[in-house]
Amino acid sequence: MTRKIGIIDEPVRDNKEDNLDIGTHAKSLIQYIKDTDTPITIGIQGEWGSGKTSLINSIFTELDKDNKYKQIWINSWEFSLLTSPEESLLKIVSKIIDELVKSDESIKKSSDLGNAAKKVFEGALRIGAGVVGGTSGQKVAEELFEESHKQNITELRKQLRDLVSKVKDSNQQQYQKVIIYVDDLDRIEPKNAVSILELLKNIFNVPNCVFVLAIDYQVVVKGLEHKFGKQTSENEWEFRAFFDKIIQLPFMMPMGQYNIAKYVNKLLREIGFIDEKGLDEDLIRRIIEYTIGRNPRSIKRLINSVSLIQVFTEIKKADEPNNIIGELDDLENPDDKQKFLLFSLVCLQIAYPHIYSLLEAKPNFTEWDDSFAHSDTMQKEKNKEEYPQFDEEFEIAKNTDDFNEPWEQALYRICYVRPRMKNIAKLISKFFSIIKDDLLNGNEALIEELIIETLRNTSVTSVTSTDKQQIVIPERAGAFQRRMFDDIETYFQKEREESKHPGVDSTFDLIRQIHTDISEKYPNAEWKYAGGVTGYSSKHKFISIYNHGNNGVHVRLLRHKDDDYKIPKNADIAGSCIREYQVGKDSTAFESYNYYFDLTDDLYTKAKDIIMNLIAKSLDMCDNHYQNKLSVMPRKPSFSCIIDGEEKEYKQKKKVDEMALKYLNNSYTYNLK
């Protein structure tokens, strides 16, 4: 079999292939349509990409073999483009009339069509022409469908009934029924889709007609929010009542019964990823259910990603023949294991891009711990106001099989602060357990090596990697205007693009670590990201961290009154004034209340306890003594601080200069122990 490169995302055109094992469902619907009384409207329900169009294609193809049925296909999305709902309906009804007339040459449009039907037909032609005689398509539609012309709808329905009857009883064609398929409603903007449905229901009640609608119920819900508000348990019946007034027979796409493993293996064979034996069907089913779900469109996207990765790895092997993965002798069928791991990580990448990015950061997920989780969550889960139930729910989770290991508990924390992931944390845990226990037989020594190698290949389709490269840095509002960034990663992107410091990337891990350590110890600290990374407590700035590239990071903290506002120093930490004061240069008193020191990875590791103590002092000044911070303002002039336990303030220029020269001097220090 010739290998395919990629899978086209198109509906199945006929019923020859039943890749999802839902043939029985299709046959049942076909038989129902054949035998049912009319008029009736059938709603084929399912989310976008669930296979609705493929199903009604198979119904159409089967019924088309029998000349007993006149079938009309309406692509509602095409009819809705650049038009109002009323105009769309006009085009849809015109299409139905046109198809009916074409089926029987004995019906003459000029004489046999009633006035209302002719108005619709002619109105659609006028709309098709865009603007005729200065009258817009909207106005043409309103002539037929506005409230003051209800008799036109009634007359139209009657004449459609007569037209269908003529076609059915014609000597040329002996049709038993007219079957009208309305597809792609869920591609229309929800509010407009609902409006079209409301207008269409006026013509659904036509004898000898079966209407088959492909629709996502959630689109109906979204389209009715302007009328009923957000759906709740109290008003859910109103949404359902609207749907039930239109649909007499609801049919839900049986996604839960799809033979997903069979379908996935078939597609993987088509792209040449696996041989005829295929991958383990039970593991495929579980991986799919825990990640992307059973939607056929999502599965096609998955297969296309695998196809691209396969091409990438083949070229990579040709270019780098010696770059092979280490010994895998401990694994049974190592080639299958690697392929299944690649398949699984692509599923993770599509379903949970954030978790995939964490796996990129630390591939051996069995080593994830609370510290790793906190670096991601900033300990938000410990905020009692925002997450009052966390401690209780966490304790319950730890007593389950899904979260009884440290790495699983770290995963729980990571998921908890993300609303969409919180409710599916158990599925993500089960996913990783399959990788660890079923795929790698609990061999933790191989986990990191295998995942790193596989991540190198799957990164070419990574949504997360793409997102990181496409972070948009906001423009400045004006000269000297600060730009605030949403998060630390956007700040880092700004640094990459704009910093003039050599080795700008080299300090990001250190900044992240300081940020994480402070957030863990002081969960109520707030952060802002602009020219640097700045921490606030009690609405006051207690730390600023600036990136100096190869020179490390520049840290600013508040001087503490208990140290007489002296600057800390020892053999490792060389604290300095922000600027040393010079008489006559008022700007040298800038940030008189702060001091700074430069920090490297090695120094932070060596002196972390001392540095965290300095940060604690700065935070204490914010929370408890901010009104007593050192303040030097030569221009006013003014100097104030606590001296010998008393508040002192000087306003004479000479005295202000004298005090500034004393306090804003790099020799005004104390020795750190």
NORUR-V919142 format. One record per residue. PHI is phi in radians with two decimals (none if undefined). PSI is psi in degrees with one decimal (* if undefined). OMEGA is omega in whole degrees, -180 to 180 (NA if undefined). Layout:
# NORUR-V919142
PHI/PSI/OMEGA + PHI/PSI/OMEGA
This chain:
# NORUR-V919142
none/131.3/179 + -1.18/132.0/-178 + -1.27/134.7/174 + -1.53/146.9/170 + -1.89/97.5/-179 + 1.56/155.1/180 + -2.03/124.8/-180 + -1.27/133.4/-179 + -1.54/77.2/178 + -2.24/149.7/178 + -1.13/153.7/172 + -1.10/131.3/-174 + -1.48/-20.1/180 + -2.54/-168.4/-177 + -1.91/27.2/-179 + -1.26/-39.7/-177 + -1.89/124.5/177 + -1.98/74.1/-173 + -1.24/-20.2/-176 + -1.82/4.2/-179 + 1.03/47.5/176 + -2.10/24.5/-180 + -1.02/-36.8/180 + -1.09/-38.7/179 + -1.12/-44.6/180 + -1.10/-44.6/-180 + -1.08/-38.9/-179 + -1.14/-43.1/178 + -1.13/-40.6/179 + -1.06/-46.4/-180 + -1.13/-38.6/179 + -1.08/-45.3/-179 + -1.09/-38.2/179 + -1.12/-40.1/-170 + -1.68/-17.5/-171 + -1.21/150.3/168 + -1.27/161.3/180 + -2.21/161.5/-1 + -1.37/152.9/177 + -2.67/147.3/177 + -2.08/124.5/-179 + -1.87/129.7/178 + -1.85/112.7/175 + -1.52/105.7/-173 + -1.75/143.5/176 + 2.98/154.6/-180 + -1.17/163.6/180 + -1.02/127.5/180 + 1.56/5.8/-176 + -1.46/-4.5/176 + 1.83/17.6/-178 + -1.08/-47.1/-178 + -1.13/-39.3/177 + -1.06/-40.1/-180 + -1.14/-47.7/-178 + -1.27/-23.5/171 + -1.07/-44.1/-179 + -1.17/-34.8/176 + -1.15/-47.4/180 + -1.01/-47.3/-177 + -1.07/-42.8/-179 + -1.17/-44.2/-179 + -1.25/-23.5/-180 + -1.23/-16.9/178 + -1.25/-16.9/-176 + -1.97/125.7/-178 + -1.33/11.8/-178 + -1.44/-8.8/-171 + -2.24/128.3/171 + -1.56/117.2/-176 + -1.96/134.8/-179 + -2.22/127.5/-178 + -1.86/124.3/179 + -2.02/118.1/171 + -1.61/96.0/-172 + -1.11/-30.8/-179 + -1.12/-42.6/178 + -1.09/-38.9/-180 + -1.27/-17.2/-176 + -1.62/-10.6/-175 + -1.07/124.9/175 + 1.01/29.7/180 + -2.37/160.9/174 + -1.38/164.1/176 + -0.98/-38.3/180 + -1.13/-41.9/178 + -1.14/-38.9/179 + -1.06/-44.8/180 + -1.08/-41.4/180 + -1.00/-44.9/-180 + -1.17/-39.5/-179 + -1.12/-48.1/180 + -1.11/-39.6/178 + -1.06/-41.2/178 + -1.08/-43.1/179 + -1.08/-46.7/180 + -1.05/-45.3/-178 + -1.06/-44.7/-180 + -1.14/-39.1/179 + -1.13/-44.3/-179 + -1.12/-40.8/-180 + -1.09/-27.9/-177 + -1.27/-13.5/-177 + -2.55/105.0/-177 + -1.16/-16.5/-178 + -1.28/-15.6/179 + -1.53/116.5/-180 + -1.67/124.1/-178 + -1.00/-41.3/-172 + -1.17/-34.8/-174 + -1.88/-37.7/-173 + -1.52/-21.8/177 + -1.34/136.7/177 + -1.28/170.8/-177 + -1.05/-44.5/-178 + -1.13/-42.5/179 + -1.13/-41.0/179 + -1.12/-37.8/178 + -1.06/-43.2/179 + -1.09/-49.1/-177 + -1.06/-46.4/-179 + -1.23/-36.7/178 + -1.10/-39.2/179 + -1.11/-38.3/177 + -1.10/-40.0/180 + -1.15/-40.5/178 + -1.14/-40.1/178 + -1.03/-30.3/178 + -1.40/-2.5/178 + 1.56/-89.6/-179 + -2.24/122.9/-177 + -2.06/122.7/178 + 1.01/28.6/178 + 1.45/4.2/-179 + -1.78/123.5/-178 + -1.31/161.0/177 + -1.04/-35.8/179 + -1.03/-43.0/-179 + -1.18/-37.9/177 + -1.04/-45.3/-180 + -1.12/-41.2/-179 + -1.10/-29.4/178 + -1.01/-29.6/-179 + -1.69/-36.0/-165 + -2.00/1.9/179 + -1.31/162.7/-174 + -0.91/-37.2/-175 + -1.31/-4.0/-179 + -2.14/40.0/-179 + -1.05/-29.8/-179 + -1.11/-26.7/178 + -1.14/-40.7/179 + -1.12/-46.9/180 + -1.03/-44.9/-180 + -1.15/-39.0/180 + -1.10/-45.5/-180 + -1.05/-41.3/179 + -1.10/-42.7/-177 + -1.30/-30.6/172 + -1.11/-40.8/178 + -1.05/-43.9/180 + -1.15/-40.0/-178 + -1.15/-43.8/178 + -1.08/-41.8/180 + -1.08/-41.9/179 + -1.10/-42.8/179 + -1.12/-43.7/-179 + -1.09/-40.3/-175 + -1.63/5.8/-177 + -1.12/148.4/176 + -1.27/-23.6/-178 + -1.31/-41.7/-179 + -2.31/131.4/179 + -1.80/72.9/179 + -1.39/135.2/175 + -1.46/-35.0/-177 + -2.57/155.9/169 + -1.87/123.9/-178 + -1.99/120.5/-176 + -2.01/118.2/-180 + -1.73/126.9/177 + -2.03/107.3/-173 + -1.89/163.4/171 + 1.13/26.6/174 + -1.09/-31.7/-177 + -1.38/1.3/173 + -1.59/-10.2/-179 + -1.51/148.8/175 + -0.90/127.7/-169 + -0.87/-45.0/-179 + -1.08/-40.8/178 + -1.21/-36.5/178 + -1.06/-42.4/178 + -1.14/-40.9/179 + -1.08/-41.2/178 + -1.13/-41.1/178 + -1.07/-42.8/180 + -1.08/-38.1/179 + -1.30/-39.2/-179 + -1.11/-33.6/-176 + -1.06/-18.6/178 + -1.19/-21.3/-179 + -1.96/1.0/-179 + -1.19/-27.7/-174 + -1.49/60.4/-180 + -2.05/118.7/-180 + -0.97/149.8/179 + 1.26/7.8/-180 + -1.98/138.2/170 + -2.05/120.0/175 + -1.73/128.7/177 + -2.04/112.7/-177 + -1.86/131.4/172 + -1.69/117.0/-171 + -2.62/143.5/172 + -1.67/118.9/-178 + -0.99/-33.0/-179 + -1.17/-26.6/174 + -1.17/-39.8/177 + -1.09/-44.6/179 + -1.04/-47.2/-180 + -1.08/-39.6/-178 + -1.26/-15.7/-179 + -1.75/-0.9/-177 + -1.08/-31.8/179 + -1.17/-20.0/-177 + -1.71/-42.5/-175 + -1.94/-7.4/-174 + 1.46/-177.1/178 + -1.08/143.6/-179 + -1.21/132.6/176 + -2.33/173.8/178 + -1.14/-25.7/-179 + -1.36/-36.6/-176 + -1.87/7.0/-177 + -1.00/-33.7/-178 + -1.10/-30.1/-180 + -1.17/-40.3/177 + -1.14/-44.4/-179 + -1.15/-37.3/-180 + -1.10/-40.7/177 + -1.04/-46.1/-178 + -1.11/-44.0/-176 + -1.19/-26.1/178 + -1.20/-24.6/-178 + -1.68/-40.7/-174 + -1.78/122.0/176 + -1.58/-28.7/178 + -2.28/103.0/175 + -1.45/137.6/175 + -2.27/119.4/-179 + -1.62/129.1/177 + -0.99/126.7/-171 + -1.43/58.5/-176 + -1.02/-33.6/-180 + -1.16/-17.7/-179 + -1.83/0.5/179 + -1.05/139.8/173 + -1.47/78.9/-172 + -1.13/-41.4/-177 + -1.08/-43.2/178 + -1.06/-44.6/-178 + -1.11/-46.1/-179 + -1.12/-46.1/179 + -1.05/-38.8/178 + -1.07/-47.1/-179 + -1.17/-37.8/178 + -1.14/-34.9/175 + -1.16/-40.7/-178 + -1.07/-34.1/180 + -1.59/3.8/176 + 1.32/20.1/-178 + -1.38/-30.8/-179 + -2.32/165.2/176 + -1.57/-171.8/-175 + -1.07/-29.4/-179 + -1.10/-36.9/179 + 1.35/177.5/177 + -1.56/162.4/-180 + -0.99/118.0/-173 + -1.17/-35.9/180 + -1.16/-41.8/179 + -1.18/-39.5/176 + -1.00/-49.6/-178 + -1.01/-45.3/-177 + -1.19/-43.7/179 + -1.05/-44.8/180 + -1.09/-45.5/-178 + -1.15/-32.7/-178 + -1.44/-9.8/-175 + -2.19/-91.6/-169 + -1.42/-16.1/-179 + 1.45/-177.1/-168 + -1.64/8.3/-179 + -1.15/120.9/-178 + -1.01/-34.4/180 + -1.16/-40.6/177 + -1.10/-36.5/-180 + -1.19/-38.3/177 + -1.11/-39.2/177 + -1.10/-41.4/177 + -1.02/-48.5/-178 + -1.10/-38.9/178 + -1.12/-37.4/176 + -1.12/-44.5/178 + -1.07/-39.8/-180 + -1.07/-45.4/179 + -1.11/-43.3/-179 + -1.08/-38.2/179 + -1.09/-44.4/177 + -1.07/-43.8/-179 + -1.05/-46.5/-177 + -1.20/-34.7/178 + -1.12/-44.4/179 + -1.17/-38.5/180 + -1.11/-41.1/179 + -1.14/-36.8/179 + -1.18/-37.6/-179 + -1.37/-31.5/-176 + -2.25/70.5/-174 + -1.10/-22.8/-178 + -1.61/-4.0/-177 + -1.58/79.0/-179 + -2.03/159.4/-177 + -1.28/158.0/-177 + -1.16/-170.2/-176 + -1.11/131.5/178 + -2.13/26.9/-174 + -1.10/-22.0/-178 + -1.31/-9.8/-177 + -1.82/141.0/173 + -1.42/135.7/-178 + 0.90/62.6/-174 + -1.03/-35.0/-180 + -1.12/-43.1/177 + -1.11/-38.9/-180 + -1.09/-43.8/-180 + -1.12/-41.5/179 + -1.14/-39.8/180 + -1.21/-36.2/177 + -1.12/-43.3/178 + -1.06/-47.2/178 + -0.99/-44.0/-177 + -1.17/-41.8/-178 + -1.22/-30.5/174 + -1.17/-38.7/175 + -1.03/-45.7/179 + -1.09/-42.5/-179 + -1.04/-41.4/-179 + -1.31/-43.7/-174 + -1.38/-41.3/-173 + -2.35/72.7/-176 + -1.02/-31.0/-180 + -1.19/-41.9/179 + -1.14/-37.8/177 + -1.05/-41.4/180 + -1.14/-33.7/177 + -1.21/-36.1/177 + -1.13/-36.2/175 + -1.09/-38.6/-179 + -1.25/-36.3/-179 + -2.50/89.0/-171 + -1.09/-33.2/178 + -1.43/88.8/-174 + -1.13/-19.1/179 + -1.23/-10.6/177 + -1.74/2.3/175 + -1.08/137.2/180 + -2.47/-174.4/-178 + -1.05/-38.1/-180 + -1.11/-41.6/178 + -1.13/-42.3/179 + -1.09/-42.4/-178 + -1.15/-30.7/177 + -1.14/-22.6/179 + -1.64/-43.2/-174 + -1.56/-14.3/-174 + 0.99/27.3/179 + 1.03/28.6/178 + -1.03/-31.6/-177 + -1.10/-18.4/180 + -1.52/-3.3/178 + -1.29/107.5/-173 + -1.12/-31.4/-179 + -1.23/-40.1/-177 + -1.48/-35.7/-177 + -2.28/68.9/-175 + -1.14/-21.9/-176 + -1.70/2.8/-172 + -1.02/-52.7/-175 + -0.99/-45.2/-179 + -1.14/-46.4/-178 + -1.20/-34.0/179 + -1.15/-42.3/179 + -1.09/-40.2/178 + -1.12/-44.1/-178 + -1.09/-38.8/-177 + -1.11/-20.5/-180 + -1.60/9.8/177 + -1.87/160.8/-179 + -1.13/-23.7/-176 + -1.38/-19.1/-175 + -2.41/36.2/-178 + -1.72/2.4/176 + -1.95/152.8/-177 + -0.96/-41.9/-179 + -1.14/-34.2/179 + -1.22/-35.7/179 + -1.22/-35.0/174 + -1.10/-42.2/178 + -1.07/-40.1/179 + -1.04/-45.3/178 + -1.06/-45.1/-178 + -1.05/-42.8/-178 + -1.31/-30.5/-171 + -1.05/-36.2/-175 + -1.53/5.1/177 + -2.06/108.6/-171 + -0.90/-43.3/-178 + -1.19/-35.7/-176 + -1.50/-21.7/-177 + -1.00/-43.0/-175 + -1.39/-8.8/-180 + -2.13/16.7/179 + -1.00/-35.5/180 + -1.08/-39.0/180 + -1.16/-40.5/-180 + -1.15/-38.6/177 + -1.09/-43.2/178 + -1.10/-37.8/177 + -1.00/-51.3/-178 + -1.17/-31.0/178 + -1.14/-35.7/175 + -1.09/-45.1/179 + -1.04/-46.0/-174 + -1.27/-48.7/-171 + -1.65/-47.4/-176 + -1.42/-40.3/-174 + -1.48/-45.5/-176 + -1.86/11.3/174 + 0.94/32.8/179 + 1.26/9.9/-179 + -1.41/85.5/-175 + -1.14/-23.6/-180 + -1.13/-26.5/-178 + -1.63/-15.2/-172 + -1.00/-52.4/-175 + -1.11/-44.6/-177 + -1.09/-46.0/-179 + -1.15/-43.7/-177 + -1.19/-40.9/179 + -1.04/-46.7/-179 + -1.11/-40.7/-179 + -1.22/-37.5/179 + -1.10/-33.6/178 + -1.04/-33.6/-179 + -1.47/-43.5/-176 + -1.27/-15.5/-177 + -1.09/-20.5/-178 + -1.19/-18.1/178 + -2.01/18.4/-174 + -1.34/120.9/174 + -1.12/-37.6/-177 + -1.13/-45.9/180 + -1.07/-42.5/179 + -1.06/-44.2/-179 + -1.05/-41.6/-178 + -1.11/-36.0/-179 + -1.33/-19.0/-174 + -1.90/18.4/175 + -1.06/128.5/-178 + -1.67/122.4/179 + -1.50/122.6/-178 + -1.12/147.6/176 + -1.28/153.9/176 + -1.21/141.3/179 + -1.25/-23.0/180 + 3.09/177.8/-179 + -1.04/134.9/177 + 1.13/14.1/178 + -1.57/130.4/179 + -1.26/143.4/172 + -1.82/130.2/177 + -1.75/133.5/-179 + -1.83/153.4/-173 + -1.24/-31.8/-174 + -2.73/176.1/-175 + -1.20/-31.4/-180 + -1.18/-36.8/177 + -1.17/-37.8/175 + -1.05/-44.3/179 + -1.08/-39.7/179 + -1.10/-40.9/176 + -1.04/-42.2/180 + -1.10/-42.1/179 + -1.02/-41.5/-174 + -1.43/-29.7/-168 + -2.11/-20.4/-176 + -1.18/141.3/179 + -1.72/1.1/-180 + -1.36/129.7/175 + -1.09/145.1/178 + 1.18/38.3/-174 + -1.04/-33.7/-178 + -1.24/-19.2/-169 + -1.19/-19.2/-176 + -1.76/-3.8/-173 + -1.06/-41.5/-180 + -1.12/-38.3/179 + -1.15/-44.5/179 + -1.07/-43.3/178 + -1.02/-43.5/-177 + -1.14/-44.7/178 + -1.07/-45.9/179 + -0.97/-45.6/-179 + -1.18/-46.6/-178 + -1.06/-41.6/179 + -1.18/-41.8/-178 + -1.13/-36.8/178 + -1.16/-42.8/-177 + -1.37/-33.1/-178 + -2.23/77.0/-174 + -1.09/-17.4/179 + -1.52/-3.1/178 + -1.11/142.3/177 + -1.92/151.7/-174 + -2.21/144.7/173 + -2.29/149.0/-176 + -2.22/113.3/-180 + -2.45/-110.5/175 + -1.23/-23.4/176 + -2.55/-170.1/177 + -1.82/118.8/-170 + -2.15/130.4/178 + -1.79/140.2/-179 + -2.17/144.0/172 + -2.45/134.8/-175 + 0.94/35.2/178 + 1.20/13.0/179 + -2.06/149.3/-177 + -1.38/120.9/179 + -1.93/-16.3/176 + -2.66/142.1/171 + -2.27/134.3/-179 + -2.13/124.3/-179 + -2.08/142.7/-177 + -1.52/120.1/177 + -2.01/25.8/174 + 1.03/-128.8/-177 + -1.08/-18.0/179 + -1.52/5.0/179 + 1.59/-150.7/179 + -2.08/154.6/-178 + -1.89/119.4/-175 + -1.97/129.3/177 + -2.00/133.0/179 + -2.32/163.7/177 + -1.40/139.1/170 + -1.18/145.5/-178 + -1.83/139.6/-177 + -1.11/-33.0/-178 + -1.20/-16.9/176 + -1.71/15.2/-175 + 0.99/29.7/178 + 1.10/19.4/179 + -1.30/160.1/-177 + -1.65/130.9/-179 + -1.30/142.9/178 + -2.62/147.2/165 + -2.67/-164.8/-176 + -1.14/-25.3/-177 + -1.78/-40.6/-174 + -1.77/116.9/-178 + -1.87/84.8/179 + -1.22/148.8/-179 + -2.52/157.2/170 + -1.11/155.9/173 + -1.06/-44.7/172 + -2.53/141.0/173 + -1.36/139.6/-173 + -1.32/139.2/174 + -2.25/125.4/180 + -1.06/134.1/180 + 1.61/-10.9/177 + -2.05/87.4/-174 + -1.01/-30.7/-176 + -1.15/-15.7/-180 + -1.31/-4.0/174 + -1.61/10.8/-178 + -1.01/131.1/180 + 0.85/52.7/-179 + -1.06/-26.3/-176 + -1.38/-9.2/-177 + -1.89/163.4/166 + -2.39/171.6/180 + -2.47/161.6/168 + -2.60/157.1/179 + -1.70/148.4/-170 + -2.40/138.6/174 + -2.06/171.3/178 + -1.01/-48.1/-177 + -1.10/-42.4/-179 + -1.16/-38.9/180 + -1.14/-40.0/178 + -1.13/-42.4/-177 + -1.24/-40.9/-171 + -2.04/29.4/-174 + -1.01/-43.1/-178 + -1.10/-42.1/179 + -1.12/-44.4/-178 + -1.14/-41.1/179 + -1.14/-30.9/176 + -1.20/-38.7/176 + -1.12/-39.5/178 + -1.12/-39.0/179 + -1.09/-39.1/178 + -1.13/-42.9/179 + -1.08/-42.5/180 + -1.15/-36.3/177 + -1.09/-38.7/177 + -1.07/-40.6/179 + -1.13/-46.1/-172 + -1.34/-33.8/-168 + -2.18/-18.3/-172 + -2.42/24.9/-172 + -1.09/-31.4/-180 + -1.19/-14.1/-179 + -1.86/16.7/179 + -1.15/156.8/177 + -1.14/127.3/-178 + -2.31/118.2/178 + -2.17/116.2/180 + -2.31/85.7/-175 + -1.06/-29.8/-174 + -1.19/-31.0/-176 + -1.13/-52.3/-6 + -1.53/158.8/180 + -2.82/141.2/174 + -2.46/133.1/178 + -2.62/145.2/175 + -3.05/-175.2/174 + -1.70/126.2/177 + -2.22/122.6/-178 + 0.93/39.6/175 + 1.42/2.6/-179 + -2.11/147.5/176 + -1.28/128.3/179 + -2.14/141.1/176 + -2.49/131.0/180 + -2.14/140.2/-179 + -2.16/-2.6/177 + -1.43/132.5/-174 + -1.00/-41.9/-179 + -1.10/-42.9/-179 + -1.21/-37.8/178 + -1.08/-44.7/179 + -1.09/-41.4/-179 + -1.06/-47.4/-178 + -1.20/-38.1/180 + -1.10/-40.6/179 + -1.12/-31.0/179 + -1.31/-49.6/-172 + -1.45/-33.4/-178 + -1.71/65.2/-176 + -2.50/131.4/-175 + -1.18/-8.4/176 + -1.61/-4.4/179 + -1.47/82.6/-170 + -2.32/168.8/168 + -2.34/156.3/-176 + -1.51/126.0/175 + -1.33/142.6/177 + -1.94/*/NA
